[in-house]
Amino acid sequence: MISTRPSLCVYCGSREGARPAYMAEAVKLGAAMAANGWRLVYGAGDIGIMGAIANAAQNAGGKTFGVIPTHLLEWEAGKRDLTQFIVTENMHERKKIMYMNSDAIAVLPGGAGTLDEFFEVLTWRQLGLHRKPIYLIDTDGYWQPLVAMVDHVIAQGFADASLRDFITVLPDATALIAELERIFAPQ
């Protein structure tokens, strides 16, 4: 499907979260991305799950592409030693640049910002603006309430059943890596 070095946009928390598995999965994914030659596209933070995935990718020799708005440079400890580091004026530009520079999207555990990023690319997919795969990495069942909410929105008639088809829920980084190996395989 992808012929050049593929890029995975990862949306995730700027905090570590309550369970060690959240950080562990980020480290596993970052290292696997580097080992497979996949570029990490993410929010350029050096804290929480964001920092963990970027450091793991860098430590394994991977390429990293970070995008951060000026107002978050201090708050998210902007990671300036990335392969590419872009500072935007606002969150809208950040999300657009991250999306435009990726071939697929993965969503690790995170908070309101992660949900915002997820719903924006999901809405764009629903509107037919892109066909990039969107993966929810359901570490320790983290995204089950979100999946239930999407199913509820469909059941209540506010979205077509096809909305659910735009999201692939995977249990962990290992399952995502296997899926990416399949879709990023040279043709």
C-alpha positions in Angstrom: 0.0 0.0 0.0 2.8 2.4 0.9 5.9 2.5 -1.3 8.1 5.1 0.6 9.1 5.3 4.2 5.7 5.2 5.9 4.7 7.6 8.7 2.4 6.8 11.6 0.7 9.7 13.4 0.3 8.8 17.1 -2.1 10.7 19.3 -1.5 10.1 23.0 -1.3 11.7 26.4 1.1 14.2 27.7 0.8 12.4 31.1 1.8 8.9 32.0 -1.6 7.8 33.1 -2.6 5.6 36.0 -1.3 2.3 34.7 2.3 1.3 33.8 1.0 -0.5 30.7 0.2 2.8 29.0 3.9 3.9 29.1 5.1 0.3 28.3 3.0 0.1 25.2 4.3 3.5 24.0 7.9 2.4 24.4 7.2 -0.9 22.6 5.5 0.9 19.7 8.3 3.6 19.4 11.0 0.9 19.3 9.1 -1.2 16.8 8.5 1.8 14.5 12.2 2.5 14.4 13.1 -1.2 13.8 10.7 -1.2 10.8 11.8 2.1 9.4 8.5 3.8 10.1 8.6 7.5 11.0 6.8 8.7 14.1 4.6 11.8 13.7 3.4 13.1 17.0 2.8 16.2 19.1 6.5 16.9 19.9 6.1 16.7 23.7 8.9 15.3 25.9 6.6 14.3 28.8 4.1 11.5 29.4 3.3 8.9 26.8 4.3 11.4 24.1 7.8 11.6 25.5 8.0 7.8 26.0 7.2 6.9 22.4 9.5 9.6 21.0 12.4 8.6 23.2 11.9 4.9 22.4 11.9 5.6 18.6 15.0 7.9 18.9 16.9 5.4 21.1 16.3 2.7 18.4 17.5 5.0 15.6 14.1 6.0 14.3 12.9 9.1 12.5 10.7 11.5 14.4 8.5 14.3 13.2 7.1 16.5 16.0 4.6 19.4 15.8 3.8 21.6 18.7 2.0 25.0 19.0 3.9 27.9 20.6 1.6 27.9 23.7 2.5 24.3 24.5 6.3 24.6 24.2 6.8 24.9 27.9 3.7 23.0 29.1 4.5 19.8 27.0 8.3 20.4 27.2 8.8 20.7 23.4 11.3 18.0 22.3 13.7 19.9 20.1 16.1 17.1 19.3 13.7 15.4 16.9 14.5 14.6 13.2 12.0 17.3 12.3 10.6 19.8 14.8 7.8 22.2 13.8 6.3 25.0 15.9 2.8 26.2 14.9 0.8 29.2 15.9 -2.2 27.1 17.1 -3.7 23.7 17.7 -5.5 23.7 14.3 -2.3 24.0 12.4 -0.7 21.3 14.6 -3.4 18.8 13.8 -3.4 19.6 10.1 0.4 19.2 9.8 0.4 16.0 11.7 -2.4 14.6 9.6 -0.9 15.7 6.3 2.5 14.0 7.2 1.1 10.6 8.0 -0.2 7.5 6.3 -2.1 6.1 9.2 -3.3 7.2 12.7 -2.9 5.4 16.0 -4.5 6.6 19.2 -2.9 5.5 22.5 -4.4 6.4 25.9 -4.7 10.1 26.5 -7.0 12.9 27.7 -9.1 15.6 26.2 -6.5 16.7 23.6 -6.1 13.1 22.4 -9.9 12.8 22.1 -10.0 16.1 20.2 -7.4 14.8 17.7 -9.2 11.4 17.4 -12.6 12.9 16.7 -11.3 15.4 14.2 -9.7 12.7 12.0 -12.7 10.4 12.5 -15.1 13.2 11.4 -12.9 13.9 8.4 -13.1 10.2 7.5 -16.8 10.2 7.9 -17.1 13.2 5.6 -14.9 11.4 3.0 -12.0 13.8 3.3 -9.5 10.9 3.7 -9.2 7.2 3.8 -6.3 6.7 6.2 -6.8 3.9 8.7 -7.5 5.0 12.3 -6.5 2.6 15.1 -7.5 2.8 18.8 -5.0 1.0 20.9 -7.1 -0.3 23.7 -4.4 -0.9 26.3 -6.0 -2.6 29.3 -9.4 -1.7 27.9 -8.8 2.0 28.1 -10.9 2.9 25.1 -13.9 0.7 25.8 -16.0 3.6 27.1 -15.2 5.5 23.9 -16.1 2.5 21.7 -19.4 2.2 23.7 -20.1 5.9 23.1 -19.5 5.6 19.4 -21.9 2.6 19.3 -24.4 4.6 21.3 -24.2 7.5 18.8 -24.9 5.1 16.0 -27.8 3.3 17.9 -29.4 6.6 18.7 -29.4 7.6 15.0 -26.8 10.3 15.1 -24.4 8.5 12.8 -24.5 5.8 10.1 -23.3 2.4 11.1 -20.4 2.9 8.8 -18.8 5.2 11.4 -17.8 2.2 13.4 -16.1 0.8 10.3 -13.7 3.7 10.2 -12.1 2.7 13.5 -10.1 -0.4 14.1 -9.8 -1.3 17.8 -6.6 -3.3 18.7 -5.7 -4.6 22.1 -2.1 -3.5 22.2 1.0 -2.3 20.4 1.9 -5.8 19.3 -1.4 -6.1 17.4 -0.8 -2.6 15.9 2.7 -3.5 14.8 1.4 -6.6 13.0 -1.3 -4.6 11.3 1.2 -1.9 10.2 3.5 -4.6 8.9 0.6 -5.7 6.7 -0.5 -2.3 5.4 3.0 -0.8 5.1 4.4 -3.9 3.3 6.2 -3.0 0.1 4.1 -3.8 -2.9 
